């Protein structure tokens, strides 16, 4: 079930299970910025989640992180919407996803529809850490933000339609999401399982 659930939530690429995450700095909560005309990568209407980082961010980098976290929140919401519907509600699935993330999202939605399954429970992210930021100085419209977070696989499960969330022992996982900037939009482009433990597990 462990592997199947990970696959169903598009978490299919394993980077490794070594604990190589950075030591967390004090939580940084940043205010929302006003949107640029025509831009969809700003956090003006989305609550920026608390996060920690070891990075010494300047103003431009803070704005980049905020934009990436807007996409992160939107992608988590999209996962819950699409998979809780059994893969039926795929409207605007590409609003916060591109690349491998979008391919996996659509593929797993198709699989759910064919097998009459859905995601019971809710996929949540805890303890966000902005691990790295790569902005292309020669092209400000491109960049990548990597975010680590914990998720608890006891809070969600892919089950047959109509069945409830099974009761399982809590287990934390450490995930990595790579969020890229292109065409004036931040979107989640890939995700990896970093560790089969999280926090005090």
C-alpha positions in Angstrom: 0.0 0.0 0.0 2.9 2.4 0.8 4.3 2.3 -2.7 0.8 2.4 -4.3 -0.2 5.5 -2.3 3.0 7.3 -3.1 2.4 6.6 -6.8 -1.2 7.7 -6.6 -0.1 11.1 -5.2 2.5 11.5 -7.9 5.4 11.0 -5.5 7.3 8.6 -7.6 11.0 9.7 -7.8 13.2 8.8 -4.9 16.2 11.0 -4.4 17.4 9.1 -1.3 16.7 8.6 2.3 19.7 10.3 3.9 18.8 13.2 6.2 20.6 16.0 4.4 18.2 18.8 5.1 19.6 22.1 6.4 19.5 23.2 10.0 16.4 25.3 10.2 16.6 29.0 10.9 13.9 30.9 12.7 10.6 30.9 10.9 10.2 33.7 8.4 6.7 34.9 7.7 6.6 37.4 4.8 3.9 39.9 3.9 2.0 39.5 0.7 3.2 41.6 -2.2 0.9 43.6 -4.6 0.4 41.8 -7.9 2.0 42.9 -11.1 -0.4 43.5 -14.0 -0.9 40.2 -15.8 1.2 38.2 -13.4 -0.1 35.0 -11.7 3.0 34.3 -9.6 2.3 36.7 -6.7 0.8 35.9 -3.3 -1.6 38.9 -3.0 -4.6 36.6 -2.5 -3.0 33.6 -1.0 -1.8 33.2 2.6 1.9 32.5 2.5 2.6 29.5 4.8 5.2 29.8 7.5 8.6 28.4 6.5 12.1 28.2 7.7 15.3 28.7 5.8 19.1 29.0 6.2 19.2 31.3 3.1 20.0 35.0 3.6 17.3 36.3 1.2 17.3 39.8 -0.2 14.1 41.5 -1.3 14.1 40.1 -4.8 14.7 36.6 -3.5 12.0 37.0 -0.9 9.5 37.9 -3.6 10.7 34.8 -5.6 10.2 32.5 -2.6 6.7 34.0 -2.0 5.7 33.4 -5.6 7.0 29.9 -5.4 5.0 29.2 -2.2 1.8 30.5 -3.8 2.3 27.8 -6.4 3.1 25.3 -3.7 -0.1 26.0 -1.8 -2.1 25.9 -5.1 -0.5 22.6 -6.1 -1.4 21.0 -2.7 -4.9 22.2 -3.1 -5.0 20.8 -6.6 -3.8 17.4 -5.4 -6.6 17.3 -2.9 -9.3 18.5 -5.3 -8.3 16.2 -8.2 -7.7 13.0 -6.1 -10.6 13.4 -3.7 -12.8 13.5 -6.7 -11.4 10.2 -7.9 -9.6 11.9 -10.7 -12.8 13.4 -12.2 -12.2 17.1 -11.3 -9.1 18.0 -13.4 -10.2 21.5 -14.4 -7.2 23.8 -14.5 -4.9 21.0 -13.3 -2.1 22.9 -14.9 -2.7 26.1 -13.0 0.1 25.3 -10.5 1.8 22.3 -12.1 4.1 21.7 -15.1 6.6 19.2 -16.4 6.7 15.9 -14.6 4.4 17.1 -11.8 1.6 17.8 -14.4 2.2 14.5 -16.2 2.0 12.5 -12.9 -1.1 14.4 -11.8 -3.0 13.7 -15.0 -1.7 10.1 -15.2 -2.8 9.2 -11.7 -6.2 11.0 -12.2 -6.7 8.8 -15.2 -5.8 5.7 -13.2 -8.2 6.6 -10.4 -11.1 7.1 -12.9 -10.4 3.7 -14.5 -10.2 1.8 -11.2 -13.0 3.7 -9.4 -10.7 4.8 -6.6 -10.3 8.1 -4.8 -8.2 9.7 -2.1 -9.7 9.5 1.3 -8.5 12.0 3.8 -6.5 15.1 3.0 -2.9 15.6 1.8 -1.2 18.2 4.0 2.2 19.8 4.3 4.0 20.5 7.5 7.2 22.2 8.6 8.2 23.8 5.3 11.8 24.6 4.7 13.1 26.6 1.7 16.2 24.6 1.0 17.6 26.4 -2.1 16.9 29.2 -4.5 18.4 29.5 -8.0 17.6 32.7 -9.9 18.9 33.2 -13.4 20.6 36.6 -13.2 20.8 36.7 -17.0 17.1 35.9 -17.3 15.0 37.1 -14.3 12.0 35.3 -15.7 13.5 31.9 -14.9 14.4 30.4 -11.5 13.9 27.4 -9.2 13.0 27.2 -5.5 13.3 23.8 -3.7 11.1 23.3 -0.7 11.2 20.5 1.8 8.2 19.5 4.0 6.7 16.8 6.1 3.6 14.9 5.2 1.8 12.2 7.1 0.7 9.2 5.1 -1.8 8.2 7.8 -3.9 11.2 6.9 -4.6 10.1 3.3 -5.0 6.9 1.3 -6.2 5.9 -2.1 -9.2 3.5 -1.6 -12.1 2.2 -3.6 -15.0 4.7 -4.1 -17.2 4.9 -1.1 -14.7 3.5 1.4 -13.5 5.6 4.3 -9.9 6.5 5.3 -8.3 3.4 6.9 -6.9 3.7 10.4 -3.1 3.4 10.3 -0.2 4.2 12.5 1.1 7.8 12.0 4.2 7.9 9.7 6.0 11.0 8.5 7.7 11.4 5.1 10.0 14.2 4.0 9.2 15.5 0.5 11.0 17.8 -1.8 9.1 20.0 -4.4 11.0 21.8 -7.1 9.1 24.9 -8.1 10.1 26.7 -11.3 9.5 30.1 -12.8 8.7 30.4 -16.5 6.4 32.5 -18.6 5.8 34.8 -15.6 4.4 32.0 -13.5 5.7 29.8 -10.7 4.6 26.2 -10.9 5.6 22.9 -9.2 7.7 21.0 -11.8 8.8 18.0 -9.9 8.6 16.2 -6.5 10.8 13.7 -4.8 10.7 11.5 -1.7 13.7 12.7 0.3 13.3 10.5 3.4 10.9 7.9 4.8 11.1 9.7 8.1 10.2 13.2 9.2 10.6 15.2 12.4 11.0 12.9 15.4 10.1 9.7 13.4 
